[in-house]
Amino acid sequence: MESSFISWSNGTLHLALRAGKESPVGIAYLHPAEAASSPLASGPALVEILTVEEGRARTSQRYAESTVGARLRYVSHTAASEGSWNILTVLQRDTETGLEAETVLRAANGASTVQAVTTVRNNGRKPVALQAVTTLALPLLAGHRAAEATTLQLASATSQWLGENQWTLEDLRGSLPDLNLGLHEQDQRGHLLRASTSSWSTGGPLPTAALVDADDQWCWMWQVEHNGGWAWELSETRDALDLALLGPTDDQHNWLHSLEPGDQFTTVPAALAVSRDGLHGAVAQMTAHRRALRGHIFSDRPPVIYNDFMNTLMGDPSTGKLLPLVTAAAEAGADIFCIDAGWYDDTTDWWDAVGEWQPSTARFPNGLSEVTDAISSAGMGVGLWLEPEVVGVRSAMAASLPEEAFLQRRGVRVVEHGRYHLDFRHPAARAHLDETVDRLVADFNTVYFKLDYNITAGTGTDLGAGSSGAGLLGHNRAYLDWLDAIKARHPHVTIENCASGAMRQDYALLARLDLQSTSDQQDPLLYPPIAANAFLSVLPEQAANWAYPQPGMDDEEIRFTMATGMLGRMCLSGFLDKMTTGQLALVREAVSVHKEILPEIQASTAFYPSGIPRWNDQWLSVGLRASERDLVTVWQRDHAQNELTLHLPRWAGQEVTINWLGSGQGFETKWDPSGYLFLTATTPIGRLSARTFTVQAA
């Protein structure tokens, strides 16, 4: 069988597509440094299309070997550039059904990462019921050869409320055993699958993961960029290890889409980074891609946020409680003061009554403006919490909005935890929230919104959709459109993404929004692994990690919680108004240090000098690689292990200078020029400690 190849590159990543007359288009070469020399002549299809009418050509659980996908044939391709993006568009056609698949591959300048999205068009005469369409399917290639599963480790994670970003690094063979496929002369029928459920895109398995080759440091890191249903899959053939990235599917998300003649369907985006520098190299490449998605947004002085919620007012604000906090937050150095939940209701039992978003007159007898004016007078920007997608069952909005403005199943509104879920496909739902945001910006000079999302929608809505999963996808995309419109009308407004912490931590949202709440965890001892591992999924400058010092803490405990917020975006809370002068000085010192290093944070890439932190580790560390130095935070939560070794290969063969940021050294250090830094605890037995320091050439 003859094959021709399409070569494409952004100057950093080199890719070749196989485009034969007798087989579908497939990725035949992928390399972060070298142009194609000997691409693979065979392999999986670039696009798989599962339909009710035809399904798979061979029974399996894999998103592979689809009957339609196997019949796709190359039609044409174009290469172009748009701003910092290099774009390759490939068109395939199945002559039997009339389906066309157009795949758009994008790579930003300087990034060894490719993003994909596929559009399926029905140019036939009959409707086609889509069950799944891959955004990207490919063999994992170490240049021109297939990756060896026996030498690979899988870095993957799960999240849950209060326990986000729990990453592990384990041998792939522990989850994908060697089945001796050659003996059976067949490819695998099973798979290693991770998928979201319902509308919390990161409320379980994460859409970001990586494979690391322990032998030669090849690494492949991927993310599905969607705020709803997604899946990623690893499976084996006799020739290669295959990866498939998808949005919602019939099996996992009750997604079934009827594609009528003349209609088209576009998958959710997904991205794959390739590196020969191990996991940290792949993280750096994915970081470059994420920044390109955001348009390389940099600020000379990103704001530090104080939020009244965490371990402080906990959704029960009032004029009397807020005004002392406003004064103290300004003294601590905060730039934004965000009034969190509760400002809109006269009682403390507001959960199932939200939706009108009008300021409480009981909490604020002289009006909310008394507090917001005080915030402005203190030199800070005004922030407000909002949960736009929900309406409480006791809210007046539940009756005033039309039935079609809510998610429904079989004609009944979906209810979860005393709340209805708005459907942003409906103009009345969007208009209500447009009016809300515009009013709050105009009335209170709001420059910061924290947008929360505390319920899930089940499988979605079947109103105006062929399946509940298709309805949810429609809502998810309409919500993104609404956010785009908000940012267009109010470009000066900063928006924090939140969903009971980080239950919706994805790059459909984070390509648009400014910060990501990383957790609702209230225990400062449990927060460090959440904060440190957030950088695997979120840009450092977007990771809003809580620092919540309290007047009941001693100095080391204050330093510990402030260190947790140091290397991301510090989100400050706590009863600062009740602190002693010395305690507030420690907080102010940490905020000042954080502000000084923020310009470096927003241009840095993350690394893990003592390995990926595990939930119960006694010592944890995370580093950010800046242009001239490394920024490192270390937490020590127990004394059973008295010493920690940090691997800092960037400085191997050199003498280094260690600079502690803020008062108090915290650890004794010893440098080994082979690239290792040894830390020894200096605090008394039973006492915790944490510090941030820099490492640079002496």
Residue pairs with C-beta under 8 A, 6 or more apart in sequence:
1 20
1 22
1 23
1 41
2 20
2 21
2 22
3 18
3 19
3 20
3 23
3 28
3 41
3 42
4 18
4 19
4 20
5 16
5 17
5 18
5 19
5 28
5 29
5 36
5 39
6 16
6 17
6 19
6 77
6 88
6 90
7 14
7 15
7 16
7 35
7 36
8 14
8 15
8 16
8 17
8 79
8 86
8 88
8 105
9 15
9 35
9 86
10 86
10 107
10 108
10 109
10 110
10 111
11 86
11 109
11 110
12 32
12 33
12 107
12 109
12 110
12 111
12 112
13 30
13 31
13 32
13 107
13 111
13 112
13 113
13 114
13 274
14 29
14 30
14 31
14 32
14 33
14 34
14 35
14 36
15 27
15 29
15 30
15 31
15 36
15 88
15 105
15 114
16 27
16 28
16 29
16 30
16 36
16 39
17 25
17 26
17 27
17 28
17 46
17 77
17 90
18 25
18 26
18 27
18 28
18 39
18 40
18 41
18 42
18 43
19 25
19 74
19 77
19 90
20 74
21 73
21 74
23 42
23 45
23 73
24 45
24 46
24 47
24 69
24 70
24 71
24 72
24 73
24 74
24 92
25 45
25 46
25 47
25 72
25 74
25 90
25 92
25 103
26 42
26 43
26 44
26 45
26 46
26 138
26 139
27 43
27 46
27 138
27 139
27 141
28 36
28 39
28 40
28 41
28 43
28 141
29 36
29 38
29 39
29 40
29 141
29 143
29 144
30 114
30 138
30 141
30 143
30 274
31 141
31 143
31 144
31 274
32 112
32 274
32 275
32 276
32 285
33 276
34 143
36 144
37 143
37 144
38 144
39 144
40 139
40 141
40 144
40 146
40 240
42 239
43 138
43 139
43 239
43 240
44 64
44 137
44 138
44 139
44 237
44 240
44 242
45 64
45 66
45 69
45 70
45 72
45 137
46 90
46 92
46 103
46 136
46 137
46 138
47 69
47 72
47 92
47 101
47 103
47 118
47 133
47 134
47 137
48 63
48 64
48 65
48 66
48 69
48 132
48 133
48 134
48 137
48 244
49 66
49 68
49 69
49 72
49 99
49 101
49 120
49 130
49 132
49 133
49 134
50 56
50 63
50 66
50 68
50 130
50 131
50 132
50 133
50 249
50 250
51 66
51 67
51 68
51 97
51 128
51 129
51 130
51 131
52 129
52 131
52 256
53 128
53 129
54 66
54 67
54 68
55 66
55 67
55 131
56 64
56 65
56 66
56 67
57 65
57 66
57 67
57 70
58 65
58 187
59 189
60 187
60 188
60 189
60 190
60 191
61 189
61 190
61 191
61 193
62 188
62 189
62 190
62 191
62 233
62 235
62 242
62 244
63 132
63 134
63 137
63 191
63 231
63 233
63 244
63 246
63 249
64 137
64 187
64 235
64 242
64 244
65 187
68 94
68 97
68 99
69 134
71 94
71 95
71 96
71 97
72 92
72 93
72 94
72 99
72 101
73 92
73 93
73 94
73 95
74 90
74 91
74 92
75 91
75 92
75 93
75 100
76 90
76 91
77 88
77 89
77 90
77 91
78 88
78 89
79 86
79 87
79 88
79 89
80 86
80 87
80 89
81 87
84 108
84 109
84 292
84 296
85 106
85 107
85 108
85 109
85 292
86 106
86 107
86 108
86 109
87 104
87 105
87 106
88 104
88 105
88 106
89 102
89 103
89 104
89 105
90 102
90 103
90 105
91 100
91 101
91 102
92 100
92 101
92 102
92 103
93 99
93 100
93 101
93 123
94 100
94 101
97 122
97 124
97 126
97 128
98 122
98 123
98 124
98 125
98 261
99 120
99 121
99 122
99 123
99 124
99 128
99 259
100 120
100 121
100 123
101 118
101 119
101 120
102 118
102 119
102 121
103 116
103 117
103 118
103 136
104 116
104 117
104 118
104 119
105 114
105 115
105 116
106 114
106 115
106 116
107 113
107 114
107 115
108 288
108 289
108 292
109 292
110 288
111 273
111 285
111 288
111 289
111 292
112 273
112 274
112 275
112 285
112 288
113 271
113 272
113 273
113 274
113 285
113 286
113 288
113 289
114 271
114 272
115 225
115 269
115 270
115 271
115 289
116 135
116 136
116 245
116 269
116 270
116 271
116 272
117 135
117 266
117 267
117 268
117 269
117 270
118 133
118 134
118 135
118 136
118 266
118 267
119 264
119 265
119 266
119 267
120 130
120 133
120 259
120 264
120 265
120 266
121 263
121 264
122 128
122 259
122 260
122 261
122 262
122 263
122 264
123 261
123 262
124 261
125 261
126 261
127 258
127 259
127 260
127 261
128 258
128 259
129 256
129 257
129 258
129 259
129 466
130 256
130 257
130 258
130 259
130 265
131 249
131 250
131 251
131 255
131 256
132 246
132 249
132 250
132 251
132 255
133 246
133 247
133 265
133 267
134 244
134 245
134 246
134 267
135 224
135 245
135 246
135 247
135 267
135 268
135 269
135 270
136 243
136 244
136 245
136 270
136 272
137 242
137 243
137 244
137 245
138 242
138 243
138 272
139 146
139 147
139 237
139 239
139 240
139 241
139 242
139 243
140 146
140 147
140 211
140 220
140 240
140 241
140 242
140 243
141 147
141 240
142 213
142 216
142 218
146 239
146 240
146 241
147 211
147 213
147 218
147 220
147 240
147 241
148 213
148 215
149 172
149 173
149 176
149 178
149 236
149 241
150 173
150 178
151 213
151 214
151 215
152 171
152 172
152 211
152 212
152 213
152 214
152 241
153 169
153 170
153 171
153 172
153 211
153 212
153 214
154 169
154 170
154 171
154 172
154 175
154 209
154 210
154 211
154 234
155 167
155 168
155 169
155 209
155 210
155 211
155 212
155 221
155 279
155 536
155 612
156 167
156 168
156 194
156 205
156 206
156 209
156 210
157 165
157 166
157 167
157 168
157 205
157 206
157 208
157 209
157 533
157 536
157 537
158 166
158 204
158 205
158 206
159 165
159 166
159 202
159 203
159 204
159 206
159 502
159 503
159 505
160 203
160 204
161 203
161 500
161 501
161 503
161 520
162 501
162 519
162 520
162 521
162 522
162 526
163 521
163 526
163 530
163 615
164 202
164 501
164 502
164 505
164 518
164 519
164 521
164 530
164 534
165 206
165 502
165 518
165 529
165 530
165 533
165 534
165 536
165 537
166 529
166 533
166 614
166 615
167 533
167 536
167 612
167 613
168 612
168 614
169 212
169 279
169 611
169 612
172 211
172 234
175 192
176 192
176 234
176 235
176 236
179 188
179 236
181 187
181 188
181 236
181 237
181 238
182 238
185 238
186 238
187 235
187 236
187 237
187 238
188 235
188 236
188 237
190 235
191 233
191 234
191 235
192 233
192 234
192 235
193 231
193 232
193 233
193 252
194 205
194 206
194 207
194 209
194 231
194 232
194 233
195 205
195 229
195 230
195 231
195 232
195 249
195 252
195 253
196 202
196 203
196 204
196 205
196 207
196 228
196 229
196 230
196 231
196 252
196 253
197 203
197 204
197 252
197 253
198 456
198 457
198 458
198 459
199 227
199 228
199 453
199 456
199 457
199 458
199 460
199 472
199 476
199 504
200 453
200 456
200 499
200 500
200 503
200 504
201 207
201 226
201 227
201 228
201 229
201 230
201 503
201 504
201 505
201 506
201 508
202 502
202 503
202 504
202 505
202 506
202 537
203 456
203 499
203 503
203 504
206 505
206 537
207 223
207 224
207 225
207 226
207 230
207 232
207 506
208 221
208 222
208 223
208 286
208 536
208 537
209 221
209 222
209 232
210 219
210 220
210 221
210 222
210 279
210 282
210 283
211 219
211 220
211 234
212 218
212 219
212 278
212 279
212 282
213 219
216 276
217 275
217 276
217 277
217 278
217 281
218 274
218 275
218 276
219 273
219 274
219 275
219 276
219 277
219 278
219 279
219 281
219 282
220 243
220 272
220 273
220 274
220 282
221 272
221 273
221 275
221 279
221 282
221 283
221 285
221 286
222 232
222 243
222 245
222 270
222 271
222 272
222 273
223 270
223 271
223 286
223 506
223 507
223 537
224 230
224 231
224 232
224 245
224 246
224 247
224 268
224 269
224 270
224 506
225 268
225 269
225 270
225 271
225 293
225 506
225 507
225 508
225 511
226 247
226 268
226 269
226 476
226 506
226 508
227 476
227 479
227 480
227 504
227 506
227 508
227 509
228 247
228 248
228 253
228 472
228 473
228 475
228 476
229 247
229 248
229 249
229 252
229 253
229 255
229 469
229 472
229 473
230 245
230 246
230 247
230 248
230 268
230 506
231 244
231 245
231 246
231 247
231 249
231 252
231 253
232 243
232 244
232 245
232 246
232 270
233 242
233 243
233 244
233 246
234 241
234 242
234 243
235 241
235 242
235 244
236 242
243 272
245 270
245 272
246 267
246 268
246 270
247 255
247 267
247 268
247 473
248 255
248 268
248 469
248 470
248 472
248 473
249 255
249 469
250 256
250 467
250 469
253 459
253 460
253 469
253 472
254 459
254 460
254 467
254 468
254 469
255 467
255 469
255 470
255 473
256 466
256 467
256 469
256 470
257 265
257 466
257 467
257 470
258 466
259 265
268 508
269 508
271 286
271 289
271 507
273 282
273 285
273 286
273 289
274 282
274 285
275 281
275 282
275 284
275 285
277 284
279 608
280 605
280 606
280 607
280 608
283 535
283 536
283 605
283 606
283 607
284 605
284 625
287 539
287 605
287 606
290 507
290 510
290 511
290 539
291 297
291 539
293 507
293 510
293 511
294 510
294 511
294 539
297 514
298 599
298 602
298 603
299 602
300 599
301 335
301 595
301 598
302 541
302 569
302 598
302 602
303 335
303 336
303 381
303 448
303 494
304 333
304 334
304 335
304 336
304 569
304 570
304 572
304 591
304 594
304 595
305 334
305 335
305 336
305 337
305 338
305 383
305 448
305 496
305 515
305 544
305 569
305 570
305 571
305 572
306 325
306 329
306 332
306 334
306 336
306 337
306 338
306 380
306 572
306 573
306 576
307 338
307 340
307 383
307 450
307 571
307 572
307 573
308 317
308 321
308 322
308 325
308 337
308 338
308 339
308 340
308 573
309 315
309 340
309 341
309 385
309 573
310 520
310 522
310 546
310 548
310 571
310 573
310 574
311 522
311 548
311 550
311 573
311 574
312 325
312 548
312 573
312 574
312 575
313 321
313 322
313 325
313 340
313 342
315 340
315 341
315 342
315 348
315 350
316 342
316 348
317 339
317 340
317 342
317 343
317 363
318 363
318 364
319 363
319 364
319 365
319 366
319 370
319 371
322 339
322 371
322 374
323 371
323 374
324 577
325 337
325 575
325 576
325 577
326 337
326 371
326 374
326 375
326 378
326 380
327 378
327 577
328 576
328 577
328 579
328 584
329 337
329 378
329 380
329 572
329 576
330 337
330 378
330 379
330 380
331 576
331 584
331 588
332 572
332 576
332 584
332 587
332 588
332 591
333 588
333 591
333 592
333 595
334 380
334 572
334 591
335 380
335 381
336 380
336 381
336 382
336 383
336 447
336 448
336 494
337 375
337 378
337 380
337 381
337 382
337 383
338 383
338 384
338 385
338 448
338 450
338 496
339 368
339 371
339 372
339 382
339 383
339 384
339 385
340 385
340 450
341 350
341 385
341 387
341 452
342 348
342 350
342 360
342 363
343 359
343 360
343 363
343 364
343 368
343 384
343 385
344 350
344 354
344 356
344 357
344 358
344 359
344 360
345 353
345 354
345 360
345 363
346 360
346 361
346 362
346 363
347 353
347 362
350 392
351 392
351 417
351 418
351 419
352 392
352 393
352 394
352 395
352 417
352 418
352 419
353 392
353 394
353 395
354 387
354 390
354 391
354 392
354 395
354 419
355 390
355 391
355 392
355 395
355 396
355 397
355 398
356 395
356 396
356 397
357 386
357 436
357 440
359 367
359 368
360 368
361 367
364 370
364 371
368 444
369 443
369 444
372 382
372 444
372 445
372 446
375 381
375 382
376 382
376 445
381 447
381 448
382 444
382 445
382 446
382 447
382 448
383 446
383 447
383 448
383 449
383 450
384 440
384 444
384 446
384 448
384 449
384 450
385 449
385 450
385 452
386 436
386 437
386 440
386 449
386 450
386 451
386 452
387 451
387 452
387 453
387 454
388 422
388 433
388 436
388 451
388 482
389 421
389 422
389 424
389 453
389 479
390 419
390 420
390 421
390 422
390 453
390 454
390 455
391 397
391 398
391 401
391 406
391 419
391 420
391 422
392 398
392 418
392 419
392 420
393 415
393 418
393 419
393 420
394 418
397 432
398 420
401 422
401 428
401 429
401 432
402 426
402 428
403 413
404 423
404 426
404 428
404 463
404 464
405 422
405 423
405 426
405 428
405 429
405 432
406 413
406 414
406 420
406 421
406 422
406 423
406 429
407 413
407 414
407 420
407 421
407 422
407 423
407 457
407 460
407 461
407 463
407 471
407 472
407 475
408 414
408 423
408 461
408 462
408 463
409 458
409 461
409 462
409 468
410 462
413 420
414 420
414 421
414 457
414 458
414 461
416 455
416 456
416 457
416 458
417 454
417 455
419 455
421 455
421 457
422 429
422 432
422 433
423 429
423 461
423 463
423 471
423 475
423 478
424 430
424 475
424 478
424 479
424 481
424 482
425 464
425 471
425 474
425 475
425 478
430 478
430 482
433 482
434 482
434 485
434 486
437 449
437 486
437 490
438 489
440 446
440 449
441 490
441 493
446 493
447 492
447 493
447 494
448 493
448 494
448 495
448 496
449 493
449 494
449 495
449 496
450 495
450 496
450 498
450 517
451 495
451 496
451 497
451 498
451 513
452 498
452 499
452 500
453 498
453 499
453 500
453 503
453 504
454 499
454 500
457 472
457 475
458 468
459 468
459 469
459 472
460 467
460 468
460 469
460 470
460 471
460 472
460 473
460 475
461 468
461 471
461 472
461 475
462 468
462 471
463 471
464 471
464 474
465 471
465 474
476 508
480 508
480 509
480 512
483 495
483 509
483 512
483 513
484 512
486 493
486 495
487 493
487 495
487 512
494 514
494 515
495 512
495 513
495 514
495 515
496 513
496 514
496 515
496 516
496 517
496 544
497 504
497 505
497 509
497 510
497 513
497 515
497 516
497 517
498 516
498 517
499 505
499 517
500 520
501 517
501 518
501 519
501 520
501 521
502 516
502 517
502 518
502 519
502 530
502 534
505 516
505 518
505 534
505 537
505 538
509 516
510 516
510 538
510 539
510 542
514 542
515 542
515 543
515 544
515 569
515 571
516 534
516 538
516 542
516 543
516 544
517 544
517 571
518 530
518 531
518 534
518 538
518 543
518 544
518 545
518 546
518 568
519 527
519 530
519 531
519 546
521 527
521 530
521 546
522 548
524 548
524 557
524 560
524 561
524 564
525 637
525 688
527 545
527 546
527 561
527 564
528 564
528 613
528 620
528 635
528 637
528 690
529 613
529 614
529 615
529 617
529 620
530 545
531 543
531 545
531 564
531 565
531 567
531 568
531 622
532 608
532 613
532 620
532 621
532 622
532 633
533 612
533 613
533 622
534 543
534 545
534 568
535 543
535 567
535 568
535 606
535 622
535 624
536 606
536 612
539 602
540 567
540 568
540 569
540 601
540 602
540 604
540 606
540 624
541 568
541 569
541 598
541 601
541 602
542 568
542 569
543 568
543 569
544 568
544 569
544 570
544 571
545 564
545 565
545 568
545 569
545 570
545 571
546 561
546 564
546 565
546 571
546 573
547 561
547 562
547 563
547 564
547 565
547 566
547 570
547 571
547 572
547 573
547 574
547 590
548 561
548 572
548 573
548 574
549 557
549 558
549 561
549 562
549 574
549 576
549 579
549 583
549 586
549 587
550 574
550 575
551 575
551 578
551 579
551 580
551 583
553 561
553 583
555 582
555 583
555 586
555 664
556 683
556 687
556 688
556 689
557 688
558 583
558 586
558 587
559 586
559 590
559 662
559 664
559 666
559 689
559 690
559 691
560 635
560 688
560 689
560 690
562 570
562 586
562 587
562 590
562 662
563 590
563 633
563 635
563 690
563 691
563 692
564 633
564 635
564 690
565 571
565 572
565 590
565 594
566 590
566 593
566 594
566 597
566 633
566 661
566 692
567 597
567 601
567 622
567 624
567 631
567 633
567 692
568 601
569 601
570 590
570 591
570 594
572 587
572 591
574 587
576 584
576 587
579 587
586 663
589 662
589 663
590 662
593 661
593 662
593 692
597 631
597 661
600 624
600 626
600 627
600 629
600 631
601 624
601 626
601 631
603 626
603 627
604 624
604 625
604 626
604 631
605 624
605 625
606 622
606 623
606 624
606 625
607 622
607 623
607 624
607 625
607 630
608 621
608 622
608 623
609 621
609 622
609 623
609 632
609 646
609 647
609 648
609 677
610 619
610 620
610 621
610 644
610 645
610 646
610 647
613 620
613 621
613 622
617 637
618 636
618 637
618 638
618 639
618 640
618 641
619 634
619 635
619 636
619 637
619 641
619 644
620 634
620 635
620 637
621 632
621 633
621 634
621 635
621 644
621 646
622 632
622 633
623 630
623 631
623 632
623 633
623 646
623 648
624 630
624 631
624 632
625 650
628 696
629 694
629 695
629 696
630 648
630 650
630 651
630 694
630 695
630 696
631 692
631 693
631 694
632 646
632 692
632 693
632 694
632 695
633 690
633 691
633 692
634 644
634 646
634 667
634 679
634 690
634 691
634 692
634 693
635 688
635 689
635 690
636 644
636 667
636 681
636 683
636 688
636 689
636 690
637 688
638 688
639 681
639 683
639 685
639 686
639 687
642 680
642 681
643 678
643 679
643 680
643 681
644 678
644 679
645 676
645 677
645 678
645 679
646 676
646 677
646 678
646 679
647 675
647 676
648 656
648 675
648 676
648 677
648 695
649 675
650 675
651 675
651 695
651 696
651 697
652 673
652 674
652 675
653 673
653 674
653 675
654 673
654 697
654 698
655 671
655 673
655 697
655 698
656 671
656 677
656 695
656 696
656 697
656 698
657 695
657 696
657 697
657 698
658 669
658 671
658 677
658 693
658 694
658 695
659 693
659 694
659 696
660 666
660 691
660 692
660 693
661 691
661 692
661 693
661 694
662 691
662 692
664 691
665 682
665 691
666 682
666 683
666 689
666 690
666 691
667 679
667 680
667 681
667 682
667 689
667 691
668 679
668 680
668 682
669 677
669 678
669 679
669 680
670 677
670 678
670 680
671 677
671 678
672 678
677 695
681 689
682 689
683 689
